[in-house]
Amino acid sequence: MHVQQVSVRGEDFIGLLGTATDAYAVLSSNFPETEALGVPIVKTRLYGTNLIGLFCVGNSNGLLLPYFISDDEIEELKKSLGEEIEIGRLMDKCTAIGNLIACNDHAAIVSPLISETKTIKKVLGVKVVQRRISGHDEVGACCVATNRGFLVHPDAEDELKKISKIFKVNGLVGSVNFGFPFVKSGLIANSNGYLAGSRTTGIELGRIDEALGFL
């Protein structure tokens, strides 16, 4: 199965607890076992928390972390992910970078709140486009992009063509967890499959399937 609905100790906003790419996934240490993503999974904690999806973002080329992540934590990630995945610190005052960057292997949409973009280009190895999505600075919270498609905030209907051009894949608007519009909070996805919060409805799952290219 390419889809699994998940609750982590009663928490349906699982997107705060992990991130996935076509090369690897990094999930919180208390995340249940899953095969839906079809890639090697690293389970860990960052800065003493399980908020992996809040504090990091990545693609098949690399993984970005906020400046306060320790050398020891980075070394552990390097050992787990392998030398081919570049890991970098984003030296920016904004630290919830999972909510501020949406990316796939083609491009990254970066919040205007982030001033340091050179590291993003270097680590992720993609073109960087700074813009809002549906009027929100939290572009990472508004959009989940893979190499097959993207799901974006319901208010971004008029922006689908622009976002599609950036990520070089088609996508749709949608929601998670019974109508929540900030889709990253309840979704962890790559080209192989996705994990959705357990409150995500059947209609929402169908929309996600279509948006991410599984239909």
N, C-alpha and C positions, 0 to 999 in steps of 0.2 A: 504493500500500500504506500502511495506517495503522500498520504496525509494522515496525521495523527492529532487528535484533540488531547490537550494536556492541561492539567492543573498541578502546580507545584506547591504542595502543602497548603492547598486552598487558594492559592494565588492564580487567577486566570490571566493576569497581564504578564504573560511569559516572555514577551519581547524585551522586557527589562532585565531578563535573566540569561540572555544568550544572544549569539549572533552566528550566522552561517554563511559560507561561501561555497563555491564549487570545488574547493580544495580541502577545506577543513571546517569544523564548527567548534566554537568555544561556548560552553554552557556552564551554568553555576554548579557548584559541587553537589547540590541537593536535587538536581534535575533527574527525572526518571529516565530509564533506558529507552532509546528510540532507534529505529532503523530507517525512518522516513527520509532522512537527509542524505543517506548513502555516502557519507564521507567520514574520515577519521574524526573522532570527537575528543576534545580535551575538556575535562571538568576541573574547574578551579575557582578561586575567589580573587577578587581584586580590591586592594585597599581595605582588606578585612571584611568585604561585603560580597553578597551574591549578585550584585547589580552589573553583571557582565555586559548586558545589552545597553545599559545606560552609559557605561564608561568606555566602550570601545566600538570600533567599526572597522570592517575590512572587506577585501575582495580576494581573488585567487593570488594576487601578487603580494599583498602585505596586510598588516594589522596595525591600526593606529590606537594609541593609548594616551590618556592625559598626562600632563607633566609630573604629577605626584606619584605615579606608579614606580615602585622601587626597583633598583637594579636586580635584586634577587627575584622579584616577580617576573621581570622581563627575561631573565636567564632561564627560569623554569619554562616559560612559554616557548623560548627558542629551542630548548631541548625537546619539548613536546611536538612543536610544529615542524621542526626541521630547518635547515639553513636556507632552503629555497624560498621560504616565506620571510619577507623583510618586516621587521617590527620597529616602529618608531614612536617616539614621544612627540605629542603636539604641544609646543611651548606657547600656549595661548591661555588667556584668563578663563575662557570657556572650557569647562571640564566634562559636561554631560554630552560628549561628542557623538554618542549614539543617537541622540535626539537632534543633532545639528548637521549631520552628514548622511546623505543617502547615496549609495554607490552600487555599481556592478563592475564587470571587467572592462567596460567601455568608457565610463565617465563617472564623475562625482558631482552631485548637486550639494553645495555647501552654503550654510546659513551666512547671511551678511554680518552676523554677530562675530564670526571668526575672522581674525585679521591675518593669521599666519597660514598661508596656503601653499608655500613652497614644499613644506614637509608632506602635505597631503599628496601633491603631485608626485613627489619622489617615492613615497612608501607605497601608494596605491598604483602608481604607474599609469595614470589616466588623466584625461582632460578634466579640469575643474571649472565648474560654472557656479558662480555665486548668485543666488536669487532666492526669493521667497516662494512658497507654495501656498496657494489660496490665501494670501495675505499673512501667512504665519512664518516667523523666523525659524521655527523648529522643524526644518525640512526633513530631518531624519525621522522625526516622530510621525510626519505626515505621509511618508512614502516608504515602501519596501520594494526594492528593485533586485531582480536576478538577471541572468543572461537569457531568460526566456520571456520575461514580462515584468510588469510592475503593478502594484496596487497603491492607490493614492487617496487622500482625503476626499470625502464626498463633494466638497466645495470646489474641487479643482477640475471639474468637468470641462471648462473652457481652456484648460492648460494641457490637456492630454496630448495634443499634437506636438507642443513644444517639449514636453517631458519625453515623449517618444523619440523625438529627434536627438535629444541629448543622450539617452540611454541606448538608442539604436534597437529598441524592442517596443512592442505595443503594450498597452496597459489599460486599466479601467479604474474608475472610482469605486470605493466600497467601504466597508466598516468591519469591525470585529467585536466579539463579546457583546452581542445583542445591541448593536447600534453605536458603539464607540467609534468616533471618526478618526482618531489618531492611530492609524492601523499598525504602526510599528510596535505599539504597546502589547498587542495580542498576537503577533505573528513572527515566526522565524522561518526563513525560506531560502532555498537555493534552486538550482535547475532540476534537481532530482525529486524534490518534494518539499513539504512544509509542515510545521507544527503550528496549531492554532489554539488559542485559549478555549477552555472547555465550555464557556458560555456562548461561543460563536455559533450562530444558528445555521441550519441547513441551507437556507437561502444565501447567507453570507458565504458559506463554504463553496457553494456553486459559483458565486461571483469571484471568489479567490481563485478557484480552479481555472476559470476563463481568463482572468487577468494575468495569471502567471503561466499561461500557455499549456495547461494540462487538459484542455478540452479542444 
